[in-house]
Amino acid sequence: MNWFTYDSDGDHVWIQGVGEMTDGQLAFEDLYSTAASRHGIEYDPGSLRTIPWGKAVLDLGCLAGEMEWDSSRAEFGGGSMQLERLTIPSGLDCDS
């Protein structure tokens, strides 16, 4: 999963992790965000920090779903949001 969001200061945050199917849901037990000192040509790989973020569970249907998360970072806390498919691949038959 790659999730782009913002922190409480309005700075962008990328959250990443690899999930596994568990009981019909996609579970991400270990999500991380990253930080580096510079971007672009001044990027120094040695400055990259991987920061534990928390976990999430996706419960997905064909057209919609829900994501629940629990972050170890207080500013994100726990919560949920409804998800809606934005595109449907040609030939995919979705009734719900």
The first five atom37 places (N, CA, C, CB, O) and aatype in JSON, in Angstrom:
{
  "aatype": [12, 2, 17, 13, 16, 18, 3, 15, 3, 7, 3, 8, 19, 17, 9, 5, 7, 19, 7, 6, 12, 16, 3, 7, 5, 10, 0, 13, 6, 3, 10, 18, 15, 16, 0, 0, 15, 1, 8, 7, 9, 6, 18, 3, 14, 7, 15, 10, 1, 16, 9, 14, 17, 7, 11, 0, 19, 10, 3, 10, 7, 4, 10, 0, 7, 6, 12, 6, 17, 3, 15, 15, 1, 0, 6, 13, 7, 7, 7, 15, 12, 5, 10, 6, 1, 10, 16, 9, 14, 15, 7, 10, 3, 4, 3, 15],
  "atom_mask": [
    [1, 1, 1, 1, 1],
    [1, 1, 1, 1, 1],
    [1, 1, 1, 1, 1],
    [1, 1, 1, 1, 1],
    [1, 1, 1, 1, 1],
    [1, 1, 1, 1, 1],
    [1, 1, 1, 1, 1],
    [1, 1, 1, 1, 1],
    [1, 1, 1, 1, 1],
    [1, 1, 1, 0, 1],
    [1, 1, 1, 1, 1],
    [1, 1, 1, 1, 1],
    [1, 1, 1, 1, 1],
    [1, 1, 1, 1, 1],
    [1, 1, 1, 1, 1],
    [1, 1, 1, 1, 1],
    [1, 1, 1, 0, 1],
    [1, 1, 1, 1, 1],
    [1, 1, 1, 0, 1],
    [1, 1, 1, 1, 1],
    [1, 1, 1, 1, 1],
    [1, 1, 1, 1, 1],
    [1, 1, 1, 1, 1],
    [1, 1, 1, 0, 1],
    [1, 1, 1, 1, 1],
    [1, 1, 1, 1, 1],
    [1, 1, 1, 1, 1],
    [1, 1, 1, 1, 1],
    [1, 1, 1, 1, 1],
    [1, 1, 1, 1, 1],
    [1, 1, 1, 1, 1],
    [1, 1, 1, 1, 1],
    [1, 1, 1, 1, 1],
    [1, 1, 1, 1, 1],
    [1, 1, 1, 1, 1],
    [1, 1, 1, 1, 1],
    [1, 1, 1, 1, 1],
    [1, 1, 1, 1, 1],
    [1, 1, 1, 1, 1],
    [1, 1, 1, 0, 1],
    [1, 1, 1, 1, 1],
    [1, 1, 1, 1, 1],
    [1, 1, 1, 1, 1],
    [1, 1, 1, 1, 1],
    [1, 1, 1, 1, 1],
    [1, 1, 1, 0, 1],
    [1, 1, 1, 1, 1],
    [1, 1, 1, 1, 1],
    [1, 1, 1, 1, 1],
    [1, 1, 1, 1, 1],
    [1, 1, 1, 1, 1],
    [1, 1, 1, 1, 1],
    [1, 1, 1, 1, 1],
    [1, 1, 1, 0, 1],
    [1, 1, 1, 1, 1],
    [1, 1, 1, 1, 1],
    [1, 1, 1, 1, 1],
    [1, 1, 1, 1, 1],
    [1, 1, 1, 1, 1],
    [1, 1, 1, 1, 1],
    [1, 1, 1, 0, 1],
    [1, 1, 1, 1, 1],
    [1, 1, 1, 1, 1],
    [1, 1, 1, 1, 1],
    [1, 1, 1, 0, 1],
    [1, 1, 1, 1, 1],
    [1, 1, 1, 1, 1],
    [1, 1, 1, 1, 1],
    [1, 1, 1, 1, 1],
    [1, 1, 1, 1, 1],
    [1, 1, 1, 1, 1],
    [1, 1, 1, 1, 1],
    [1, 1, 1, 1, 1],
    [1, 1, 1, 1, 1],
    [1, 1, 1, 1, 1],
    [1, 1, 1, 1, 1],
    [1, 1, 1, 0, 1],
    [1, 1, 1, 0, 1],
    [1, 1, 1, 0, 1],
    [1, 1, 1, 1, 1],
    [1, 1, 1, 1, 1],
    [1, 1, 1, 1, 1],
    [1, 1, 1, 1, 1],
    [1, 1, 1, 1, 1],
    [1, 1, 1, 1, 1],
    [1, 1, 1, 1, 1],
    [1, 1, 1, 1, 1],
    [1, 1, 1, 1, 1],
    [1, 1, 1, 1, 1],
    [1, 1, 1, 1, 1],
    [1, 1, 1, 0, 1],
    [1, 1, 1, 1, 1],
    [1, 1, 1, 1, 1],
    [1, 1, 1, 1, 1],
    [1, 1, 1, 1, 1],
    [1, 1, 1, 1, 1]
  ],
  "atom_positions": [
    [[0.85, -1.17, 0.0], [0.0, 0.0, 0.0], [0.89, 1.23, 0.0], [-0.96, 0.0, 1.21], [1.92, 1.27, 0.68]],
    [[0.51, 2.21, -0.75], [1.11, 3.54, -0.7], [-0.02, 4.52, -0.45], [1.89, 3.88, -2.03], [-0.96, 4.61, -1.24]],
    [[0.06, 5.24, 0.66], [-0.99, 6.17, 1.06], [-0.35, 7.54, 1.19], [-1.68, 5.72, 2.4], [0.57, 7.73, 1.98]],
    [[-0.85, 8.49, 0.42], [-0.37, 9.87, 0.49], [-1.35, 10.66, 1.33], [-0.21, 10.5, -0.93], [-2.55, 10.67, 1.04]],
    [[-0.85, 11.34, 2.38], [-1.7, 12.14, 3.24], [-0.88, 13.32, 3.78], [-2.29, 11.29, 4.42], [0.22, 13.57, 3.29]],
    [[-1.4, 14.01, 4.74], [-0.72, 15.16, 5.33], [-0.68, 15.02, 6.84], [-1.43, 16.48, 4.94], [-1.58, 14.43, 7.44]],
    [[0.38, 15.56, 7.46], [0.46, 15.54, 8.91], [-0.23, 16.78, 9.47], [1.93, 15.47, 9.38], [-0.78, 17.58, 8.72]],
    [[-0.19, 16.95, 10.79], [-0.89, 18.06, 11.45], [-0.29, 19.43, 11.11], [-0.87, 17.86, 12.95], [-0.93, 20.46, 11.34]],
    [[0.93, 19.46, 10.57], [1.55, 20.72, 10.15], [1.27, 21.03, 8.67], [3.06, 20.67, 10.38], [1.7, 22.06, 8.16]],
    [[0.55, 20.13, 7.99], [0.27, 20.32, 6.57], [1.36, 19.8, 5.65], [0.0, 0.0, 0.0], [1.3, 20.01, 4.44]],
    [[2.35, 19.12, 6.21], [3.43, 18.55, 5.4], [2.97, 17.21, 4.84], [4.73, 18.39, 6.23], [2.23, 16.47, 5.49]],
    [[3.43, 16.9, 3.62], [3.02, 15.63, 3.01], [3.71, 14.45, 3.69], [3.35, 15.63, 1.51], [4.84, 14.55, 4.18]],
    [[2.99, 13.33, 3.71], [3.48, 12.09, 4.31], [3.1, 10.94, 3.39], [2.9, 11.88, 5.76], [1.94, 10.8, 3.0]],
    [[4.07, 10.13, 3.05], [3.82, 8.88, 2.33], [3.9, 7.76, 3.35], [4.85, 8.66, 1.14], [4.85, 7.68, 4.12]],
    [[2.88, 6.89, 3.35], [2.84, 5.74, 4.24], [2.86, 4.49, 3.36], [1.57, 5.77, 5.19], [2.06, 4.37, 2.43]],
    [[3.76, 3.56, 3.66], [3.92, 2.37, 2.83], [3.94, 1.1, 3.67], [5.21, 2.46, 2.01], [4.3, 1.12, 4.85]],
    [[3.54, 0.01, 3.03], [3.61, -1.29, 3.67], [3.15, -2.39, 2.74], [0.0, 0.0, 0.0], [2.55, -2.12, 1.7]],
    [[3.42, -3.61, 3.12], [3.02, -4.79, 2.36], [1.97, -5.53, 3.18], [4.25, -5.73, 2.04], [2.16, -5.8, 4.37]],
    [[0.84, -5.84, 2.53], [-0.25, -6.48, 3.24], [-0.41, -7.94, 2.91], [0.0, 0.0, 0.0], [0.17, -8.45, 1.95]],
    [[-1.21, -8.62, 3.72], [-1.55, -10.02, 3.51], [-3.05, -10.19, 3.69], [-0.77, -10.95, 4.49], [-3.67, -9.54, 4.54]],
    [[-3.64, -11.08, 2.89], [-5.06, -11.38, 3.04], [-5.26, -12.21, 4.3], [-5.61, -12.14, 1.8], [-4.62, -13.24, 4.49]],
    [[-6.16, -11.73, 5.17], [-6.49, -12.42, 6.41], [-8.0, -12.33, 6.61], [-5.72, -11.8, 7.63], [-8.54, -11.24, 6.74]],
    [[-8.66, -13.46, 6.62], [-10.12, -13.51, 6.83], [-10.87, -12.6, 5.86], [-10.45, -13.11, 8.26], [-11.82, -11.92, 6.25]],
    [[-10.45, -12.59, 4.59], [-11.13, -11.81, 3.57], [-10.81, -10.33, 3.57], [0.0, 0.0, 0.0], [-11.42, -9.57, 2.81]],
    [[-9.89, -9.91, 4.4], [-9.48, -8.51, 4.46], [-7.98, -8.41, 4.17], [-9.81, -7.89, 5.86], [-7.23, -9.36, 4.4]],
    [[-7.57, -7.27, 3.65], [-6.16, -7.03, 3.38], [-5.57, -6.3, 4.59], [-5.96, -6.2, 2.06], [-5.89, -5.14, 4.85]],
    [[-4.71, -7.0, 5.33], [-4.16, -6.47, 6.58], [-2.71, -6.03, 6.38], [-4.24, -7.54, 7.69], [-1.89, -6.76, 5.84]],
    [[-2.43, -4.81, 6.82], [-1.08, -4.24, 6.8], [-0.65, -4.07, 8.25], [-1.04, -2.85, 6.01], [-0.99, -3.08, 8.9]],
    [[0.1, -5.03, 8.76], [0.49, -5.03, 10.17], [1.62, -4.05, 10.48], [0.91, -6.41, 10.58], [1.71, -3.56, 11.61]],
    [[2.47, -3.76, 9.5], [3.61, -2.87, 9.73], [3.68, -1.83, 8.62], [4.94, -3.68, 9.81], [4.2, -2.1, 7.54]],
    [[3.16, -0.64, 8.9], [3.24, 0.47, 7.95], [4.33, 1.43, 8.42], [1.87, 1.21, 7.82], [4.58, 1.59, 9.62]],
    [[4.98, 2.07, 7.44], [6.09, 2.99, 7.73], [5.93, 4.26, 6.92], [7.44, 2.34, 7.42], [5.37, 4.25, 5.83]],
    [[6.43, 5.36, 7.47], [6.62, 6.58, 6.7], [8.14, 6.78, 6.58], [5.91, 7.83, 7.37], [8.91, 6.14, 7.29]],
    [[8.54, 7.66, 5.71], [9.97, 7.91, 5.52], [10.27, 9.39, 5.6], [10.44, 7.35, 4.16], [9.37, 10.22, 5.42]],
    [[11.5, 9.72, 5.88], [11.96, 11.1, 5.91], [13.38, 11.13, 5.38], [11.88, 11.7, 7.35], [14.17, 10.22, 5.63]],
    [[13.7, 12.18, 4.64], [15.06, 12.39, 4.12], [15.37, 13.87, 4.2], [15.2, 11.86, 2.64], [14.47, 14.71, 4.28]],
    [[16.66, 14.2, 4.19], [17.05, 15.6, 4.35], [16.78, 16.43, 3.1], [18.51, 15.69, 4.71], [16.43, 17.6, 3.22]],
    [[16.92, 15.88, 1.93], [16.74, 16.61, 0.67], [16.09, 15.72, -0.38], [18.08, 17.14, 0.15], [16.12, 14.49, -0.27]],
    [[15.51, 16.35, -1.38], [14.95, 15.63, -2.52], [15.69, 16.07, -3.78], [13.41, 15.9, -2.65], [16.42, 17.06, -3.77]],
    [[15.51, 15.32, -4.85], [16.13, 15.68, -6.12], [17.61, 15.41, -6.13], [0.0, 0.0, 0.0], [18.08, 14.45, -5.53]],
    [[18.36, 16.25, -6.82], [19.8, 16.04, -7.03], [20.6, 16.1, -5.73], [20.33, 17.08, -8.0], [21.69, 15.54, -5.64]],
    [[20.06, 16.79, -4.71], [20.77, 16.89, -3.43], [20.42, 15.75, -2.46], [20.44, 18.22, -2.77], [20.85, 15.76, -1.31]],
    [[19.66, 14.76, -2.93], [19.26, 13.65, -2.08], [20.47, 12.83, -1.65], [18.25, 12.76, -2.8], [21.31, 12.47, -2.48]],
    [[20.55, 12.55, -0.37], [21.61, 11.72, 0.2], [20.97, 10.45, 0.76], [22.4, 12.5, 1.32], [20.25, 10.52, 1.76]],
    [[21.21, 9.27, 0.14], [20.59, 8.03, 0.62], [20.87, 7.76, 2.1], [21.07, 6.87, -0.2], [20.07, 7.11, 2.77]],
    [[21.99, 8.25, 2.61], [22.33, 8.04, 4.01], [21.42, 8.81, 4.96], [0.0, 0.0, 0.0], [21.39, 8.51, 6.16]],
    [[20.69, 9.8, 4.45], [19.81, 10.59, 5.3], [18.4, 10.0, 5.42], [19.72, 12.01, 4.77], [17.59, 10.49, 6.19]],
    [[18.12, 8.95, 4.66], [16.79, 8.35, 4.66], [16.51, 7.67, 6.0], [16.65, 7.34, 3.52], [17.31, 6.87, 6.49]],
    [[15.35, 8.01, 6.59], [14.92, 7.39, 7.84], [13.59, 6.69, 7.6], [14.8, 8.45, 8.99], [12.69, 7.25, 6.98]],
    [[13.46, 5.47, 8.08], [12.21, 4.73, 8.03], [11.58, 4.83, 9.42], [12.43, 3.24, 7.6], [12.2, 4.46, 10.42]],
    [[10.34, 5.33, 9.47], [9.68, 5.62, 10.74], [8.46, 4.71, 10.89], [9.28, 7.12, 10.82], [7.55, 4.77, 10.06]],
    [[8.4, 3.87, 11.93], [7.21, 3.06, 12.14], [5.98, 3.95, 12.24], [7.36, 2.2, 13.41], [6.0, 4.96, 12.94]],
    [[4.91, 3.58, 11.55], [3.7, 4.41, 11.5], [2.51, 3.75, 12.19], [3.35, 4.72, 10.06], [1.78, 4.41, 12.92]],
    [[2.31, 2.45, 11.96], [1.15, 1.78, 12.55], [0.67, 0.65, 11.67], [0.0, 0.0, 0.0], [1.47, -0.01, 11.0]],
    [[-0.65, 0.43, 11.66], [-1.22, -0.65, 10.87], [-2.55, -0.22, 10.28], [-1.39, -1.92, 11.72], [-3.14, 0.77, 10.7]],
    [[-3.02, -1.0, 9.29], [-4.3, -0.7, 8.64], [-4.91, -2.0, 8.13], [-4.12, 0.32, 7.48], [-4.22, -2.99, 7.91]],
    [[-6.22, -1.97, 7.93], [-6.96, -3.09, 7.36], [-7.89, -2.53, 6.28], [-7.77, -3.88, 8.45], [-8.61, -1.57, 6.51]],
    [[-7.85, -3.16, 5.1], [-8.75, -2.79, 4.0], [-9.78, -3.89, 3.83], [-7.95, -2.55, 2.68], [-9.44, -5.07, 3.72]],
    [[-11.03, -3.5, 3.81], [-12.14, -4.41, 3.53], [-12.74, -3.92, 2.21], [-13.22, -4.45, 4.71], [-13.45, -2.92, 2.19]],
    [[-12.44, -4.62, 1.11], [-12.76, -4.12, -0.22], [-13.82, -4.95, -0.92], [-11.52, -4.07, -1.05], [-13.78, -6.18, -0.9]],
    [[-14.76, -4.27, -1.54], [-15.7, -4.88, -2.46], [-15.3, -4.47, -3.87], [0.0, 0.0, 0.0], [-14.23, -3.89, -4.07]],
    [[-16.13, -4.74, -4.83], [-15.8, -4.41, -6.21], [-15.87, -2.91, -6.48], [-16.74, -5.15, -7.15], [-15.04, -2.38, -7.21]],
    [[-16.85, -2.23, -5.89], [-17.03, -0.8, -6.14], [-16.7, 0.09, -4.96], [-18.44, -0.55, -6.56], [-16.51, 1.3, -5.13]],
    [[-16.62, -0.46, -3.76], [-16.39, 0.35, -2.57], [-15.7, -0.49, -1.5], [-17.72, 0.94, -2.03], [-15.52, -1.7, -1.65]],
    [[-15.34, 0.18, -0.42], [-14.71, -0.53, 0.68], [-14.53, 0.4, 1.86], [0.0, 0.0, 0.0], [-15.06, 1.51, 1.9]],
    [[-13.77, -0.08, 2.83], [-13.47, 0.71, 4.02], [-12.04, 0.44, 4.45], [-14.47, 0.39, 5.16], [-11.56, -0.69, 4.35]],
    [[-11.38, 1.46, 4.93], [-10.05, 1.32, 5.5], [-10.11, 1.75, 6.96], [-8.99, 2.16, 4.71], [-10.64, 2.82, 7.28]],
    [[-9.56, 0.93, 7.83], [-9.4, 1.27, 9.24], [-7.91, 1.29, 9.55], [-10.16, 0.25, 10.17], [-7.16, 0.45, 9.06]],
    [[-7.49, 2.25, 10.37], [-6.07, 2.34, 10.71], [-5.89, 2.64, 12.18], [-5.37, 3.41, 9.86], [-6.79, 3.15, 12.86]],
    [[-4.7, 2.31, 12.66], [-4.3, 2.6, 14.03], [-2.83, 2.97, 13.96], [-4.56, 1.38, 15.0], [-1.97, 2.11, 13.74]],
    [[-2.53, 4.25, 14.16], [-1.16, 4.74, 14.03], [-0.51, 4.91, 15.39], [-1.14, 6.05, 13.28], [-1.16, 5.3, 16.36]],
    [[0.77, 4.61, 15.46], [1.54, 4.86, 16.67], [1.9, 6.35, 16.79], [2.82, 4.0, 16.67], [2.38, 6.79, 17.84]],
    [[1.65, 7.11, 15.72], [1.9, 8.56, 15.75], [0.61, 9.26, 16.19], [2.37, 9.09, 14.35], [-0.41, 9.18, 15.51]],
    [[0.66, 9.94, 17.32], [-0.52, 10.53, 17.95], [-1.31, 11.43, 17.0], [-0.1, 11.33, 19.16], [-2.54, 11.46, 17.08]],
    [[-0.64, 12.15, 16.11], [-1.35, 13.08, 15.23], [-2.27, 12.36, 14.23], [-0.36, 13.94, 14.48], [-3.2, 12.97, 13.71]],
    [[-2.01, 11.08, 13.97], [-2.86, 10.31, 13.06], [-3.87, 9.45, 13.82], [-2.01, 9.44, 12.16], [-4.98, 9.22, 13.35]],
    [[-3.47, 8.97, 15.0], [-4.36, 8.18, 15.83], [-4.98, 7.0, 15.11], [0.0, 0.0, 0.0], [-4.34, 6.36, 14.27]],
    [[-6.22, 6.72, 15.44], [-6.95, 5.65, 14.79], [-8.18, 6.21, 14.11], [0.0, 0.0, 0.0], [-8.64, 7.3, 14.45]],
    [[-8.69, 5.49, 13.15], [-9.88, 5.95, 12.46], [-10.26, 5.05, 11.31], [0.0, 0.0, 0.0], [-9.7, 3.96, 11.14]],
    [[-11.21, 5.51, 10.54], [-11.64, 4.76, 9.37], [-12.14, 5.73, 8.31], [-12.74, 3.73, 9.74], [-12.48, 6.88, 8.6]],
    [[-12.19, 5.25, 7.08], [-12.76, 6.04, 6.0], [-13.34, 5.11, 4.94], [-11.71, 6.97, 5.37], [-12.85, 4.0, 4.72]],
    [[-14.39, 5.59, 4.31], [-15.02, 4.86, 3.22], [-14.19, 5.06, 1.96], [-16.49, 5.32, 3.01], [-13.65, 6.14, 1.73]],
    [[-14.1, 4.02, 1.14], [-13.35, 4.06, -0.1], [-14.32, 3.83, -1.27], [-12.21, 3.0, -0.11], [-15.28, 3.08, -1.14]],
    [[-14.05, 4.47, -2.38], [-14.87, 4.32, -3.58], [-13.97, 4.14, -4.79], [-15.82, 5.53, -3.77], [-13.02, 4.9, -4.97]],
    [[-14.27, 3.15, -5.61], [-13.48, 2.91, -6.82], [-13.66, 4.09, -7.77], [-13.9, 1.56, -7.51], [-14.79, 4.54, -7.99]],
    [[-12.57, 4.58, -8.32], [-12.62, 5.7, -9.26], [-12.71, 5.25, -10.71], [-11.41, 6.58, -9.07], [-13.26, 5.97, -11.54]],
    [[-12.16, 4.09, -11.01], [-12.2, 3.57, -12.38], [-12.55, 2.1, -12.35], [-10.83, 3.8, -13.1], [-12.33, 1.41, -11.36]],
    [[-13.11, 1.63, -13.45], [-13.43, 0.21, -13.59], [-12.78, -0.29, -14.88], [-14.99, -0.02, -13.6], [-13.07, 0.21, -15.96]],
    [[-11.89, -1.27, -14.76], [-11.25, -1.81, -15.96], [-12.29, -2.37, -16.93], [-10.23, -2.91, -15.58], [-13.31, -2.92, -16.53]],
    [[-12.01, -2.22, -18.19], [-12.89, -2.74, -19.24], [-13.11, -4.23, -19.03], [-12.3, -2.48, -20.64], [-12.16, -4.98, -18.83]],
    [[-14.35, -4.64, -19.08], [-14.68, -6.05, -18.95], [-14.95, -6.51, -17.54], [0.0, 0.0, 0.0], [-15.4, -7.64, -17.35]],
    [[-14.69, -5.67, -16.52], [-14.95, -6.04, -15.13], [-16.44, -5.89, -14.85], [-14.11, -5.17, -14.14], [-17.0, -4.81, -15.06]],
    [[-17.07, -6.94, -14.39], [-18.5, -6.93, -14.09], [-18.67, -6.71, -12.59], [-19.19, -8.26, -14.55], [-18.45, -7.62, -11.8]],
    [[-19.06, -5.48, -12.21], [-19.25, -5.14, -10.8], [-20.72, -4.83, -10.54], [-18.35, -3.94, -10.4], [-21.3, -3.94, -11.17]],
    [[-21.32, -5.56, -9.62], [-22.69, -5.27, -9.22], [-22.74, -4.61, -7.85], [-23.53, -6.55, -9.22], [-23.73, -3.96, -7.51]],
    [[-21.67, -4.77, -7.05], [-21.68, -4.16, -5.72], [-20.28, -3.8, -5.29], [-22.31, -5.1, -4.69], [-20.09, -3.27, -4.19]]
  ]
}
